[in-house]
Amino acid sequence: MTKALDGVRVLDLSHVQAGPTGTQLLAWMGADVIKIEMPGRGDITRGQLQDVKGADSLYFTMLNSNKRSITVNLKSPKGKAVIEALVRRCDIIVENFGPGVLDRQGFTWERFQELNPRVIYASIKGFGPGPYVDCKAYENVAQCMGGAASTTGWEDGPPTVTGAQIGDSGTGVHTIAGILAALYQRERTGKGQRVEVAMTDAVLNLCRVKMRDQQRLARGPLTEYPNKEFGDAVPRAGNASGGGQPGAALRCAPGGPNDYVYVIIQPPCWEPLMKLCGREELITDPGYATPQARLPKIPECFSIIERWTMTKTKFEVMAALNEVDVPCGPILSMKDIYEDKSLYERGFLVEVDHPTRGRYVQVGSPINLSDSPVEVKRSPLLGEHTDEVLHWLGYGTDEIAAMHKEGAV
């Protein structure tokens, strides 16, 4: 079966997480992703957080499946010639070097256009144009400067970053949206274009409801928030949803660190919730019967429900609440998810064989196309496909051997 991006070639000059996340999605959709790495060392994540001696780390393998790896020395004239040959034959270039790094190597957008007017050149940087354009950014920096950290955590606690990689992986996904749009437009115009995504912009896009609340705050307190006092900025609101429906994480049996279930109180849910909790009198009590009456007493409402949830496990609570159409979700630890057989059965968690580290579990594609199923393959060894790609570019065996000896590849 053909894949959605069969025939599309990607020159992957990205490293660490933001770029590789995106190029992995392209590879899963069928593109031929050629990852460029530094000879001898490769992507720095190959050795970061290494848990198996002499083998690529899970940090690398989880972000680089389905790709081909070649090693090229960008400072070598012959190495630069290889990159230029690849640019001529690729549809997409993706990079997330620090500001100006590729430009100083002579690989500017203008140079790429000269080599291939149809190429789509995607750049990921920490910041967009403005006072911070030359600054570097990392995951947590992007979360802090994109608005996420200031609105996450508890009212009396410090700003908090989320465990979800919204700065790196979130930016990678945004970048792929831009690349695919540019690829589609090229079908009509025949021209490539530049795609630029800033990590802090991507984070802010994911925090748009908080920007909504910043503007609402000018007209008075945010009554959906549990906070008693409001300043001039959107506050941290713990586990409250901050949306139109109150929500909270409630304790469950047996009381472990992740024995919680998140429960949302929608207006139609009050009656079934009170029946489950054995508090039927609160269904018609004027002090609780309507959303308006409950709003000032939201913490007390959740306390009533929590007295019931504490008598059951989080999965028992979920089963009972789903029976009566109450929105909820148990707090799943990474261990819970890792051991969830249903995720393996539907191919979202995949066991992969690797020649040096052995078997490991890979998160599969979150995007499913009916006519382009994803087959998750292992990540490449460092430089595993160097000779193969060079032969494809037209280099002879002796020429390739000489390039290896000179350190060009």
LOLO-197413 format. One record per residue: residue in three letters; x, y, z of N, C-alpha, C in turn. Coordinates in steps of 0.001 Angstrom, whole numbers, padded with zeros to 6 digits, always signed. Each point is the difference from the previous one (the first is absolute). Example, Ala and Ser with C-alpha at 12.3 -4.5 7.8 and 13.67 -1.06 7.14 Angstrom:
BEGIN
ALA+013190-005690+007800-000890+001190+000000+000900+001200+000000;SER-000350+001050-000720+000820+001190+000060-000770+001090+000730;
end
This chain:
BEGIN
MET+000842-001194+000000-000842+001194+000000+000879+001246+000000;THR-000301+000960-000867+000779+001238-000033-000300+000840+001231;LYS+000971+000822+000375-000163+000886+001147-000305+001412-000474;ALA-000557+000798+000899-000418+001353-000357+001141+000826-000576;LEU+001212-000155+000537+001129+000829-000439+001042-000803-000774;ASP-000415-001104-000612+000923-000742-000866+000577+000926-001061;GLY+001322-000086-000218+000643+000837-001009+000477+001344+000508;VAL-000385+000375+001227+000447+001265+000598+001299-000254+000753;ARG+001016+000791-000303+001294-000158+000664+000258+001173+000938;VAL+000501-000329+001171+000234+001001+001040+001466-000005+000401;LEU+000624+001163-000042+001358+000176+000499-000121+000477+001443;ASP+000262-000896+000921-000211+000279+001425+001307+000482+000625;LEU+000116+001307+000127+001164+000612+000646-000288+000329+001456;SER-001071-000570+000534-000401+000343+001366+000617-000965+001009;HIS-000062+000382+001256+000588-000802+001062-000779+000203+001291;VAL+000306-000773+000988-000645-000015+001318-001481-000361-000168;GLN-000959+000941+000229-001393-000430+000063-000968+000723-000924;ALA+000045+001323-000061-001039+000739-000736-000059-000402-001469;GLY+001166+000009-000687+000026-000395-001404-000238-001486-000200;PRO+000731-000866+000712-000193-001442-000161-001431-000481+000246;THR-000721+000643+000934-001402-000365+000208-000789+000158-001287;GLY+000211+001147-000669-000728+000274-001231+000420-000899-001144;THR+001310-000185-000176+000462-000820-001121-000381-001470+000194;GLN-000119-000440+001247-000469-001363+000247-001439-000165-000478;LEU-000840+001018+000228-001369-000054-000510-000012-000116-001521;LEU+000866+000774-000669+000092-000085-001461+000427-001403-000436;ALA+000970-000579+000732+000460-001354-000325-001121-001012+000188;TRP-000771+000149+001071-001119-000911+000241-001054+000102-001100;MET-000109+001175-000599-000968+000190-001081+000542-000444-001354;GLY+001233-000503-000015+000536-000586-001219+001132+000752-000665;ALA+000396+001159+000536+001106+000751-000601+001325-000706+000264;ASP+000943+000188-000930+001367-000502+000175+000784+001079+000734;VAL+000198-000188+001288+000673+001003+000838+001466-000382+000152;ILE+000888+000856-000502+001446-000224+000065+000568+000904+001085;LYS+000361-000608+001109+000486+000769+001156+001500+000223-000121;ILE+000412+001269+000054+001416+000366-000076+000560+000100+001415;GLU+001105-000710+000257+000606+000031+001326+001502+000238-000091;MET+000538+000484+001085+001428+000264+000079+000783-001318+000063;PRO+001038-000170-000816+000793-001234+000065+000563-000225+001402;GLY-000058-001234+000447+000590-000356+001290-000918+000172+001184;ARG-000840+001032-000020-000845+000259+001164-001478-000120-000318;GLY-000410+000599-001104-001409-000035-000370-000838+000957+000824;ASP-001284-000143-000105-000950+000781+000798+000379-000157+001467;ILE+000079+001103+000711+000462-000043+001397-000868-000897+000868;THR-001265-000194-000395-000873-000827+000832+000349-001488-000065;ARG+000826-000413-000966+000403-001416-000031+000682-000393+001313;GLY+000737+000921+000585+000737-000324+001211-000608+000586+001264;GLN-001040+000822-000127-000606+000605+001185-000950-000979+000685;LEU+000035-000026+001320-000890-000855+000795+000123-001469-000424;GLN+001226-000399-000302+000265-001351-000493-000237-001024+001112;ASP-000841-000992-000270-000302-001015+001012+000601-001358-000336;VAL+000436-000196-001252+000674-001231-000407+001368+000382-000542;LYS+001059-000465+000655+001353+000381-000390+000281-000373-001455;GLY+000527+000977-000754+000370-000239-001381-001143-000005-000982;ALA-001204+000325+000470-001173+000004-000887-000633+001379-000018;ASP-000700+000309-001089-000706+001274-000086-001022+000107+001123;SER-000132+001206+000546-000944+000227+001087-001439-000064-000500;LEU-000908-000230+000931-001422+000040-000341-000412+001396-000453;TYR+000680+001014+000492-000281+001372-000422+000136+000100-001517;PHE+001044-000618-000543+000199+000032-001451-000972-000929-000722;THR-000099-001246+000470-000797-000974-000742-001470+000392-000075;MET-000512+000661+001039-001419+000360+000035-000347+001123-000966;LEU+001008+000718-000498-000259+001164-000855+000483-000182-001432;ASN+000588-001127-000307+000649-000133-001315-000304-001306-000713;SER-001136-000604+000296-000337-001239-000700-000351+000286-001457;ASN+000170-001031-000835-000368+000042-001427+000870+000938-000839;LYS+001155+000439+000522+000873+000911-000746+001254-000738-000486;ARG+000704+000628-000937+001338-000458-000400+001016+000988+000567;SER+001135-000492+000456+001040+000856+000576+001249-000005-000876;ILE+000492+001212-000311+001313+000108-000632+000820+001025+000776;THR+001297-000233+000043+000881+000935+000698+000685+000905-001023;VAL-000047+001302+000260+000601+000986-000905+000653+001090+000833;ASN+001229+000369-000345+000713+001090+000650-000329+001293-000738;LEU-000840+000837+000607-000446+001234-000651+001124+001012-000180;LYS+001124-000197+000695+001122+000936-000126+000966-000418-001107;SER-000211-001169-000548+000862-000501-001074-000576+000397-001355;PRO+000847+000486-000945-000502+000332-001339-000728-001165-000661;LYS+000537-001213+000139-000663-001155-000607-001297-000338+000734;GLY+000006+000250+001307-001224-000212+000765-001084+000978-000418;LYS+000397+001262-000205-000961+001005-000456-000541-000362-001377;ALA+000848-000567-000835-000438-000404-001337-001064-001097+000082;VAL+000143-000898+000984-001010-001042+000197-001344+000628+000381;ILE+000046+000971+000918-001233+000674+000417-000653+000681-001200;GLU+000801+000671-000817-000553+000684-001167-000619-000993-000981;ALA+000624-001147-000163-000563-001024-000878-001335-000502+000541;LEU-000090-000120+001318-001253-000436+000610-001081+001061-000136;VAL+000366+001267+000163-000974+001083-000133-000630-000039-001390;ARG+000822-000260-001003-000506-000039-001379-001043-001107-000194;ARG+000098-001062+000815-000864-001156-000228-001069-000193+001072;CYS-000033+000896+000979-000994-000121+001074-001137+001009-000180;ASP-001130-000319+000591-001175+000871-000056-000075+000928+001206;ILE+000540-000471+001116-000157+000714+001273+001327-000010+000746;ILE+000321+001128+000617+001136+000103+000915-000551+000427+001356;VAL+000449-000659+001058-000418+000382+001353+001239+000199+000854;GLU+000068+001131+000708+001140+000258+000892-000447+000745+001235;ASN+000695-000241+001106-000259+000745+001233+001308+000369+000701;PHE+001001+000382-000807+001255+000506+000563-000245+001333+000700;GLY+000978+000430+000787-000081+001305+000625-000049+001102-001057;PRO-000444+001193+000373-000118+001096-000956+001316+000260-000749;GLY-000043-000008-001332+001154+000348-000829+000997-001099-000263;VAL-000161-001179+000617+001003-001066-000135+000112-000468-001447;LEU-001098-000325-000631+000055-000464-001388+000414+001113-000954;ASP-000456+001208+000273+000371+001141-000853+001514+000159-000048;ARG+000649-000170+001155+001453+000165+000051+000723-001110-000763;GLN-000670-001110-000225+000578-001091-000790-000245+000218-001494;GLY-000692+001093-000323-000310+000276-001402-001319-000590-000461;PHE-000738-000613+000917-001278-000615-000363-001150+000933+000401;THR-000169+001037-000784-001078+000958+000237-001232-000420-000788;TRP-001119+000621+000305-001228-000243-000758+000215+000347-001477;GLU+000713+001078-000246+000258+000394-001379+000825-001055-000738;ARG+000994-000594+000693+000829-001018-000623-000833-001253-000291;PHE-000849-000368+000924-000857-001158-000222-000918+000228-001201;GLN-000513+001216-000148-000855+000312-001144+000766-000096-001317;GLU+001266+000434+000026+000819-000117-001211+000183-001461-000402;LEU+000234-000835+001007+000239-001418-000260-001276-000724-000431;ASN-001128+000410+000570-001262-000688-000274-001170+000948+000273;PRO-000519+000651-001037-001099+000953+000193-001277-000644+000550;ARG-000102-001323-000078-001198-000682+000483+000105-000444+001463;VAL+001159+000204+000590+000194-000540+001345-000771+000802+001034;ILE-000517-000707+000995-000675+000624+001148+000968-000065+001170;TYR+000309+001159+000556+001032+000109+001036-000653+000391+001312;ALA-000042-000924+000948-000640+000241+001290+001036+000233+001084;SER-000120+001124+000682+000918+000360+001082-000762+000104+001316;ILE+000542-000633+001020-000538+000116+001351+000990+000778+000844;LYS-000479+001055+000613+000843+000807+000881-000713+000202+001330;GLY+000717+000517+000975-000615+000234+001301-001003+001130-000034;PHE+000348+001074-000727-000813+001204+000010-000189+000527-001408;GLY-001090+000716-000195-000242+000659-001270+000707+001347-000033;PRO-000189+000771-001082+000631+001316-000111-000328+000877+001214;GLY+000984+000741+000461-000205+000845+001177+001232+000015+000873;PRO-000150+000429+001244+001170+000184+000874+000732-001281+000363;TYR-000652-001164-000139+000626-001253+000423+000422-000873-001179;VAL-000044+000541-001211+000184-000820-001204+001330-000759-000018;ASP+001028+000550+000619+001315-000655-000008+000252-000870+001219;CYS-000998-000147+000850+000175-000783+001229-000335-001473-000247;LYS+000666-000857+000737-000303-001428-000073-001153-000328+000945;ALA-000713-001065-000337-001096-000435+000873+000027-001510+000142;TYR-000469-000460+001136-000171-001427+000246-001446-000213+000425;GLU-000370-001261+000183-001379-000337+000340-000576+000889+001096;ASN+000648+000028+001167-000572+000722+001126+000058+001516-000186;VAL+001000+000485-000732+000057+001429-000301-001209+000390-000844;ALA-000316-000817-000995-001146+000281-000860-001300-000033+000799;GLN-000121-000961+000919-001202-000063+000824-000139+001241+000882;CYS+001138+000468+000503-000034+001166+000887-000316+001284-000760;MET+000574+000140-001202-000187+001252-000738-001194-000043-000944;GLY-000618-001186-000134-001201-000106-000820-001282+000063+000805;GLY+000104+000213+001327-001187+000194+000825-000469-001220+000763;ALA+000596-001178-000250-000500-001213+000637+000336-000055+001489;ALA+001253+000282+000356+000439-000191+001389-000716+000936+000974;SER-000252+001227-000420-000643+000969+000902-001433-000368+000321;THR-000610-000842-000830-001401-000372+000204-000147-001447+000465;THR+001120-000652+000338-000023-001397+000424+000510-000125+001433;GLY-000686-000805+000793+000395-000180+001390-001088+000500+000937;TRP+000385+000156+001268-000967+000403+001016+000173+001471+000350;GLU-001074+000595+000434-000036+001443+000264+001107+000451+000950;ASP+000297-000816+001006+001015+000373+000986+001359-000631-000291;GLY+000170-000555-001210+001263-000636-000371+000680+000722-001146;PRO+001174-000475-000398+000765+000665-001059-000556-000336-001382;PRO+000367+000771-001014-000340-000375-001372+000530-001408-000273;THR-000716-000783-000800+000333-001411-000187-000043-000378-001475;VAL+001014-000708-000466-000028-000502-001377-000727-001331-000023;THR-000608-000306-001123-000716-001263-000151+000932-001097-000489;GLY-000341-001258+000312+000791-001124-000467-000192-000260-001480;ALA-001080+000506-000571-000208-000128-001445+000981+000924-000712;GLN+000653-000506-001041+001039+000774-000681-000622+000950-001025;ILE-000741+000972+000495-000727+000907-000892+000943+000969-000708;GLY+001175+000246+000585+000955+000900-000636+000720-000664-001153;ASP+000485-001203+000192+000742-000723-001034-000927-000773-000930;SER-000633-001046+000523-000855-000827-000845-001187+000790-000527;GLY-000546+000893+000825-001109+000832-000465+000399+000860-001184;THR+001215+000529+000028+000489+000804-001122+000218-000862-001230;GLY+000502-001221+000203+000193-000908-001128-001290-000278-000742;VAL-001078-000205+000739-001301-000264-000627-000492+001238-000746;HIS+000151+001183+000601-000367+001242-000690+000776+000136-001310;THR+001282-000353+000050+000850+000132-001192-000487-000900-001127;ILE-000416-001206+000335-000486-000917-001033-001263+000538-000649;ALA-000853+000662+000770-001194+000614-000597+000411+001017-001065;GLY+001009+000814+000303+000486+000982-000970+000641-000655-001210;ILE+000785-001045+000223+000677-000696-001100-001022-000617-000960;LEU-000996-000668+000552-000992-000655-000857-000819+001026-000778;ALA-000279+001153+000619-000702+001068-000723+000858+000516-001149;ALA+001303+000194+000260+000912+000482-001050+000137-001032-001114;LEU+000019-001280+000374+000099-001067-000992-001237-000015-000899;TYR-001154+000217+000604-001249+000041-000767-000024+001222-000922;GLN+000440+001155+000509+000023+001209-000828+000971-000158-001167;ARG+001106-000704+000223+000977-000213-001071-000611-000766-001173;GLU-000989-000830+000270-000661-000728-001079-000684+000951-000969;ARG-000400+001176+000499-000668+000980-000863+000971+001006-000605;THR+001036+000376+000774+000893+001079-000439+001319-000496-000572;GLY+000407-001208+000380+001296-000513-000419+001161+000564+000789;LYS-000297+000851+000981+001060+000672+000767+000026-000485+001441;GLY+001210-000114+000533+000156-000277+001414-000127+001288+000795;GLN-000006-000115+001299-000052+001184+000855+000599-000324+001354;ARG+000198+001049+000784+000598-000162+001326-001106-000120+001046;VAL+000172-000933+000910-000914-000195+001127+000788+000301+001267;GLU-000490+000924+000801+000694+000370+001241-000945-000145+001185;VAL+000451-000697+001020-000792-000189+001207+000886+000261+001217;ALA-000479+000832+000901+000723+000288+001237-000607-000808+001142;MET+000857-000553+000841-000484-000830+001106-000937+000765+000922;THR+000358+001229+000323-000857+000769+000913-001343+000313-000643;ASP-000027+000188-001316-001271+000241-000692-000880-001239+000056;ALA+000612-001165-000191-000771-001246+000044-000586-000223+001387;VAL+000782+000287+001038-000498-000152+001372-001171+000945+000239;LEU+000147+001257-000408-001081+000965+000196-001257-000428-000750;ASN+000170-000568-001190-001163-000491-000741-000736-001071+000789;LEU+000755-000825+000746-000608-001036+000821-000584+000567+001299;CYS+000328+001250+000288-000518+000668+001205-001051+001054-000351;ARG-000627-000137-001145-000897+001071-000449-001176+000225+000949;VAL-000465-001058+000713-001116+000224+000923+000435+000889+001165;LYS+001278-000030+000327+000482+000882+001063+000084+001448-000493;MET+000307+000183-001289-000056+001347-000568-001448+000493-000035;ARG-000928-000916-000251-001431+000335+000120-000304+000529+001392;ASP+000478-000728+001029-000306+000369+001377+000697+001288+000423;GLN+001170+000285-000585+000682+001260+000312-000877+001179-000386;GLN-000675-000110-001116-000866+001088-000454-001307+000047+000789;ARG-000515-001179+000393-001207-000034+000827+000263+000586+001378;LEU+001221-000161+000476+000360+000470+001344-000174+001505+000141;ALA+000136+000730-001105-000162+001458+000039-001429+000405+000352;ARG-000932-000952-000132-001405+000298+000278-000478-000587+001315;GLY+000940-000517+000793-000378-000503+001315+000596-001366+000282;PRO-000168-000519+001235+000557-001293+000395-000484-001126-000912;LEU+000828-001018-000136-000339-001170-000808-000714-001002+000906;THR-001312+000035-000047-000780-000766+000981+000156-001514-000164;GLU+000437-000454-001163+000204-001449-000190+001252-000498+000709;TYR+000883+000930+000387+001235-000364+000698-000281-000125+001498;PRO+000719-000880+000700-000226-000152+001445+000684+001092+000832;ASN+000783+000854-000630+000780+001006+000722-000909+001007+000703;LYS+000415+000384+001192-000780+000985+000758+000369+001423-000389;GLU+001265+000227-000368+000444+001336-000374+000596-000020-001405;PHE-000171+001121-000720+000522+000125-001354+000815+001277-000127;GLY+001172-000143-000616+000808+001175-000295-000256+000447-001423;ASP+001071+000464-000658-000180+000499-001364+000445-001005-001055;ALA+000321-001239+000418+000395-001043-000950-000750-001284+000312;VAL-000178-000836-000993-000678-001289+000193+000748-000795+001064;PRO-000682-000469+001022+000690-000694+001091+000196-001490-000284;ARG+000808-000626+000852+000093-001458+000000-001227-000533+000737;ALA-000603-001041-000565-001286-000449+000538-000011-001482+000343;GLY+001188-000551+000303+000054-001406+000380-000551-000894-001089;ASN-000902-000907+000352-000583-000929-000966-001359+000446-000510;ALA-000403+001227+000354-001267+000507-000531+000120+000168-001511;SER-001085-000271-000706+000053+000075-001461+000088+001437-000487;GLY-000566+000935+000758-000013+001387-000462-000967+000203-001149;GLY-000747-001033-000340-000954+000099-001095-001411+000169+000529;GLY-000976-000315-000837-001392+000203+000397-000508-001036+000978;GLN+000685-001162+000083-000462-001066+000884+001038-000248+001090;PRO-000406+000031+001281+000963-000240+001088+000577-001407-000064;GLY+001291-000127+000306+000657-001296+000019+001049-000052+001092;ALA+000286-001192+000492+001011-000156+001059+000497-001433+000030;ALA+001249-000171+000457+000586-001326+000201-000310-000433+001429;LEU-000695-001111+000151-000467-000460+001299+000714-001285+000413;ARG+000267-000134+001283+000725-001152+000518-000823-001291-000109;CYS+000706-001091-000211-000635-001318-000088+000766-000994+000870;ALA-000585-001184+000195+000687-001076+000717+001039-000622-000946;PRO+001115-000518+000488+000384-000100+001420+000791+001199+000508;GLY+000060+001080-000745+000647+001206+000505+001421+000217-000446;GLY+000428-000637-001095+001348+000200-000520+000159+001352-000680;PRO+001224+000331-000427+000263+001326-000561-000780+000307-001276;ASN-000440-001027-000725-000794+000231-001206-001395-000608+000086;ASP-000437-000272+001210-001360-000519+000180-000982+001170+000101;TYR-000242+000574-001154-000920+001124-000141-000831-000212-001263;VAL-001142+000638-000033-000807+000016-001211-000463+001436-000235;TYR+000053+000425-001238-000444+001362-000319-001486-000054-000351;VAL-000783+000793+000695-001460-000004-000168-000460+001394-000407;ILE-000913+000039-000963-000580+001266-000466-001479+000011+000347;ILE-000451+001134+000550-001414+000139+000362-000711+000827-001070;GLN-000682-000676-000900-000878+000682-000945-001395+000081+000621;PRO-000819+000979-000398-001340+000127+000607-000811-001298+000017;PRO-000041-000786-001106-000808-001235+000054+000603-001082+000896;CYS+001251+000192+000427+000691-001048+000766-000250+000078+001496;TRP-000539+001105+000469-000127+000177+001439-000889-001084+000634;GLU-001129-000277-000625-000923-000993+000561+000624-001389+000087;PRO+000557-000552-001095+000618-001333+000131+001186-000021+000956;LEU+000760+001097+000057+001130+000051+000937-000485-000091+001440;MET-001039+000747+000327-000502+000000+001376-000645-001343+000358;LYS-000579-000679-000988-000543-001336+000278+001120-000981+000322;LEU+001090+000062-000789+001138-000869+000274+000612+000286+001360;CYS+000019+001270+000386+000638+000407+001258-000926-000175+001202;GLY-001237-000409-000251-000933-000163+001103-000485+001320+000573;ARG-000007+001044-000811-000440+001328+000467-001159+000498-000866;GLU-001028-000835-000150-001137+000349-000850-000689+001290+000412;GLU+000085+000357+001300-000677+001221+000455+000561+001255-000656;LEU+001270-000073-000505+000617+001180-000618-000438+000200-001450;ILE-000762-000968-000531-000487+000134-001375-001015+001125-000094;THR-000862+000115+001017-001052+001033-000015+000268+001133+000993;ASP+001009-000113+000827+000337+001051+000967+000282+001294-000756;PRO-000704+001097+000308+000212+001272-000728+001448+000487+000039;GLY+000737-000394+001013+001389+000432+000106+000944-000742-000938;TYR-000500-001093-000641+000861-000820-000857-000645-000368-001346;ALA-001283+000236-000139-000747-000552-001128+000382+000569-001358;THR+000546+001212-000038+000331+000623-001283+001496+000318-000077;PRO+000549+000102-001214+001411+000378-000132+000312+001333+000665;GLN-000916+000948-000095+000224+001313+000615+000092-000112+001519;ALA-000831-000865+000579+000024-000178+001456+001272-000728+000436;ARG+000475-000917-000835+001190-000785+000372+001301+000770-000188;LEU+000015+000971-000895+001245+000677-000355+000783+000518+001208;PRO-000616+000668+000974+000797+000463+001160+000466-001144+000904;LYS-000575-001181-000204+000309-001132+000896+000706-001142-000749;ILE+000711+000307-001074+000634-001046-000805+000945-000876+000825;PRO+000892+000571+000833+000868-000884+000812-000798-000946+000888;GLU-001102+000484+000574-000827-000851+000851-000669-001112-000822;CYS-000439+000343-001220-000618-001005-000876+000979-001131-000303;PHE+001221+000369-000307+000988-001027-000312+000393-000790+001243;SER-000055+000639+001152+000294-000709+001252-001048-001084+000245;ILE-001238+000302-000319-001082-000988+000147+000254-001202-000913;ILE+000363+000291-001252+000256-001078-000970+001238-000794+000406;GLU+001010+000696+000528+001247-000669+000364-000196-000996+001132;ARG-000938+000270+000896-000253-000957+001083-000465-001345-000581;TRP-000661+000059-001150-000411-001241-000678+001154-000606-000800;THR+000744+000821-000756+001090-000537-000827+001075-000668+000848;MET+000187+000479+001234+001035-000582+000867-000325-001423+000432;THR-001221-000439-000237-000381-001372+000361+000218-000976-001159;LYS+000443+000511-001149+000163-000834-001194+001330+000295-000680;THR+000468-000940-000834+001201+000269-000805-000370+000956-001130;LYS+001005+000593-000607-000258+000962-001069-000681-000653-001199;PHE+000277-001298-000225-000623-000692-001129-001441-000370+000333;GLU-000272-000296+001248-001385-000249+000426-000827+001270-000108;VAL+000596+001115+000386-000695+001287-000119-000307+000303-001460;MET+000989-000204-000868-000221+000268-001421-001139-000860-000552;ALA-000023-001279+000362-001052-000886-000486-001372+000468+000478;ALA-000101+000365+001275-001285+000424+000559-000470+001314-000625;LEU+000921+000953-000179-000389+001301-000545-000346-000082-001483;ASN+000690-000863-000726-000329-000149-001417-001370-000636-000195;GLU-000425-000801+000951-001334-000596-000064-001088+001068+000010;VAL+000288+001133+000631-001009+001077+000105+000433+001252-000754;ASP+000939-000172-000959+000408+001081-000914+000616+001211+000703;VAL+000750-000249+001069+000732+001082+000657+001423+000024-000558;PRO+000447+001115-000612+001362+000066-000548+001045-000167+001099;CYS+000945-000905-000217+001026-000239+001016+001182-000702-000636;GLY+001086-000059+000726+001175-000718-000470+000950-000263+001137;PRO+000416-001269+000189+000978-000272+001051+001343+000629-000339;ILE+000747+000374+001016+001351+000511-000195+000891-001205-000281;LEU+000463-000133-001235+000817-001141-000381+001478+000341+000129;SER+000716-000797+000752+001449+000153+000096+000617-000535-001288;MET+001264+000305-000230+000677-000552-001168+000085-001522+000103;LYS+000048-000520+001225-000008-001457+000194-001351-000573-000423;ASP-001082+000670+000381-001333-000447-000420-000083-000084-001522;ILE+000502+001045-000655-000082+000071-001457+000903-001051-000639;TYR+001211-000138+000524+000975-000971-000530-000549-001419+000065;GLU-000831-000294+000998-000526-001350+000193-001403-000194-000568;ASP-000517+001005-000695-001358-000062-000552-000011-000837-001278;LYS-000514-001228+000071+000021-000919-001139-000786+000536-001187;SER-001046+000789+000255-000818+000504-001104+000790+000935-000911;LEU+000991+000698+000555+000814+000900-000819+000892-000779-000952;TYR+000452-001171+000434+000801-000871-000873-000891-000639-001069;GLU-001203-000378+000402-000917-000659-000935-000385+000916-001151;ARG-000118+001294+000255-000361+000914-001080+001221+000678-000634;GLY+001192-000411+000412+001213+000458-000656+000474+001379+000374;PHE-000476+000533+001133+000495+001313+000409+001250-000118+000863;LEU+000135-001101+000697+001278-000369+000609+000505-001210-000780;VAL+001253+000076-000462+000539-001015-000896+001326-000513+000545;GLU+000156-001312+000065+001287-000596+000370+000879-000088-001242;VAL+001210+000528+000112+000908+000077-001143+001304-000704+000341;ASP+000546-000756-000941+001304-000652+000184+001102+000935-000475;HIS+001062+000103+000772+001128+000863-000341+001282-000824+000081;PRO+000923+000140-000950+001180-000884-000032+000971+000164+001147;THR+000019+001153+000670+000962+000169+001091-000646+000114+001380;ARG-001205+000570+000069-000598+000155+001326-001052-001064+000278;GLY-000359-000812-001001-001020-001017+000217-001396+000561-000204;ARG-000961-000589+000646-001409+000355-000198-000378+001196+000863;TYR-000726+000921-000579-000492+001147+000765-001396+000368-000490;VAL-000673+000833+000767-001360+000414-000345+000029+001410-000587;GLN-000638+000156-001133-000059+001269-000727-001451+000492-000028;VAL-000183+001276+000267-001328+000592-000195-000248+000090-001502;GLY-001150-000456-000445-000322+000006-001418-000559+001331-000461;SER-000496+000020-001209-000515+001234-000580-001366+000349+000590;PRO-000176+001240+000469-001307+000409+000512-000965+000361-001128;ILE+000513+000016-001241-000816+000341-001164-000214-001263-000822;ASN-001250-000323-000264-000320-001211-000743-000698+000351-001310;LEU+000552-000473-001104-000588+000191-001319-000499-001353-000493;SER-001249-000068-000448-000598-001287-000362+000724-000683-001151;ASP+000528+000777-000950+000672-000583-001157+001519+000087+000080;SER+000521+000383+001174+001451+000108+000148+000411-000454+001393;PRO-000152-001297+000281+000318-000498+001345+001479+000149+000323;VAL+000271+000280+001266+001379+000213+000447+000620-001321+000447;GLU+001184-000272-000506+000805-001120+000491+001206+000590+000714;VAL+000027-000133+001313+001085+000581+000788+001237-000872-000125;LYS+001097+000603-000463+001270-000698-000134+001007+000595+000971;ARG+001052-000732+000291+001002+000470+000960+000735+001231-000527;SER+000629+000703+000922+000840+001137-000376+001294-000509-000640;PRO+000644+000817-000839+001225-000459-000670+001218+000073+000906;LEU+000960-000867-000235+001302+000128+000653+000725+001198-000607;LEU+000973+000525+000708+000715+001177-000481+000681-000296-001338;GLY-000366+000775-001017+000614-000144-001315-000340-001286-000720;GLU-001032-000696+000443-000344-001312-000558-000234+000041-001516;HIS-000481+001126-000508-000382+000072-001414+000888+000951-000808;THR+001160+000357+000563+000872+000958-000679+000375-000468-001406;ASP+000568-001173-000106+000446-000479-001310-001181-000194-000950;GLU-001084-000500+000517-001199-000226-000809-000483+001302-000633;VAL-000065+001073+000802-000476+001291-000510+001018+000615-000957;LEU+001280-000138+000318+001030+000568-000879-000013-000703-001367;HIS-000176-001290-000012-000125-000718-001276-001209+000522-000785;TRP-001103+000215+000700-001219+000531-000622+000254+001377-000615;LEU+000875+000792+000662+000333+001331-000511+000970-000047-001182;GLY+000565-001184-000271+000887-000136-001152+001471-000127+000319;TYR+000346-000083+001296+001403-000161+000383+000428-001453-000236;GLY+001249-000179-000460+000537-001332-000213+000595-000575+001279;THR+000238-001303-000005+000509-000694+001188+001335+000564+000464;ASP+000949+000214-000930+001313+000543+000375-000136+001417+000545;GLU-000869+000772-000613-000215+001386+000437-000574+000031+001415;ILE-000908-000901+000276-000602-000068+001337+001046-000405+001033;ALA+000837-000965-000348+001054-000436+000917+000942+001148+000323;ALA+000333+000794-001016+000892+001145+000214-000660+001044+000898;MET-001280+000222-000178-000727+000961+000842-000027-000428+001452;HIS-000154-001296+000233+000039-000522+001372+001402+000252+000588;LYS+001024-000266-000783+001372+000148+000487+000315+001438+000332;GLU-000537+000930-000780+000251+001430+000222-000864+000578+001117;GLY-000996-000758+000458-000885+000508+001041-001100+000887-000518;ALA-000238-000043-001329-001079+000814-000574-001365-000595+000314;VAL-000002-001344+000140-001249-000677+000363+000280-001038+001091;
end
